Amino acid sequence: MSIKNASAFSAAIKHPLAALAFKLGNKAAMHDALILDSAKYLWGNDTDITGWKNALDELKNNDLIAPNENKHQTIVGNNLNTTFGKWIYCCIRVTKPETVIETGVAHGYSSWIILNALKKNNKGVLYSIDLPNHDTNIDYNFKDQPTTGWMVPDVLKDRWKLHLGDAKILLPTLLKEIGELSIFFHDSDHSYEHMKYEFETSHPFLMNGGLLLSDDVHKNSAFAEHVEHNKLKALQFNKGGAAIIRK
Ligand SMILES: C[S@@+](CC[C@H](N)C(=O)[O-])C[C@H]1O[C@@H](n2cnc3c(N)ncnc32)[C@H](O)[C@@H]1O
């Protein structure tokens, strides 16, 4: 099964006004269009998109618990100015997962997004794994202070279990502990071998109807091969990939 292209460029003909606004620097309308189209693609054309629209409204109204701030730190990571950052939030709000694993935390941008959505759901736990200061991009690393996931405020931490160590070692143990997984989100080491390892290790634990999310799927063929091998329905935004698990 091929991966649907869900980039702004590919949607320009279907959404010409959003494409024009996007070109002029206002990306919100195109983000919304891509997210709603993607929900329909993965869950079927007759899926109710009210929940998706409501989640997008929450983002528009900035109806979120604010992250911790640190003026001295360059912050990188999945954020809410990108389709994929918004997509992660909407997926959590709409599917209301019990268990989410994320590999790769760094400053905690994606953790903060996920935890905000879980808080609103009043349900679910995020298990995050990071091997601190282990990114090839220096902006993701820091010396001693601040610490991994520093952006996440205390008020969001009751649904967060942060594990520090190599995903190659921690992931299998964590999966066995959790048993059934609703969403797996890869954003750690983007080498072909490591991505393949994380996808193959988490796949047997993902529930029917669960989601595989991955950042940086454009870097190698690991996501594409995994989707093909398991015959998953999948799409790719700019760098982020998403596949629905059917068992
Ligand atoms: C791209 S950053 C994560 C960004 C974060 N998900 C976000 O959106 O804000 C990648 C992180 O993966 C971590 N990492 C790299 N190799 C790892 C491994 N083998 N196990 C666990 N974490 C790893 C790095 O320390 C880094 O913090």
The ligand as a MOL file (V3000), in Angstrom:
LIG
                    3D

  0  0  0     0  0            999 V3000
M  V30 BEGIN CTAB
M  V30 COUNTS 27 29 0 0 0
M  V30 BEGIN ATOM
M  V30 1 C 14.3850 15.2640 17.5770 0
M  V30 2 S 14.6920 15.1830 19.2730 0 CHG=1
M  V30 3 C 13.0690 14.9390 19.9730 0
M  V30 4 C 12.1760 16.0910 19.7730 0
M  V30 5 C 10.8400 16.0020 20.4880 0
M  V30 6 N 10.1260 14.7880 20.1570 0
M  V30 7 C 9.9960 17.1920 20.1130 0
M  V30 8 O 9.2060 17.0970 19.1560 0
M  V30 9 O 10.1170 18.2200 20.7590 0 CHG=-1
M  V30 10 C 15.4070 13.6060 19.3850 0
M  V30 11 C 15.7280 13.1280 20.7920 0
M  V30 12 O 15.9980 11.7230 20.7110 0
M  V30 13 C 16.9650 11.3800 21.6620 0
M  V30 14 N 17.5970 10.1000 21.2610 0
M  V30 15 C 18.5210 9.8750 20.2960 0
M  V30 16 N 18.8570 8.5760 20.2480 0
M  V30 17 C 18.1060 7.9450 21.1960 0
M  V30 18 C 17.9910 6.6070 21.6310 0
M  V30 19 N 18.7310 5.6130 21.1020 0
M  V30 20 N 17.1020 6.3310 22.6260 0
M  V30 21 C 16.3430 7.3150 23.1790 0
M  V30 22 N 16.4210 8.6110 22.8030 0
M  V30 23 C 17.2970 8.9260 21.8330 0
M  V30 24 C 17.9090 12.5890 21.6990 0
M  V30 25 O 18.5420 12.6720 22.9730 0
M  V30 26 C 16.9460 13.7620 21.4420 0
M  V30 27 O 16.5880 14.3580 22.6650 0
M  V30 END ATOM
M  V30 BEGIN BOND
M  V30 1 1 1 2
M  V30 2 1 2 3
M  V30 3 1 2 10
M  V30 4 1 3 4
M  V30 5 1 4 5
M  V30 6 1 5 6
M  V30 7 1 5 7
M  V30 8 2 7 8
M  V30 9 1 7 9
M  V30 10 1 10 11
M  V30 11 1 11 12
M  V30 12 1 11 26
M  V30 13 1 12 13
M  V30 14 1 13 14
M  V30 15 1 13 24
M  V30 16 1 14 15
M  V30 17 1 14 23
M  V30 18 2 15 16
M  V30 19 1 16 17
M  V30 20 1 17 18
M  V30 21 2 17 23
M  V30 22 1 18 19
M  V30 23 2 18 20
M  V30 24 1 20 21
M  V30 25 2 21 22
M  V30 26 1 22 23
M  V30 27 1 24 25
M  V30 28 1 24 26
M  V30 29 1 26 27
M  V30 END BOND
M  V30 END CTAB
M  END
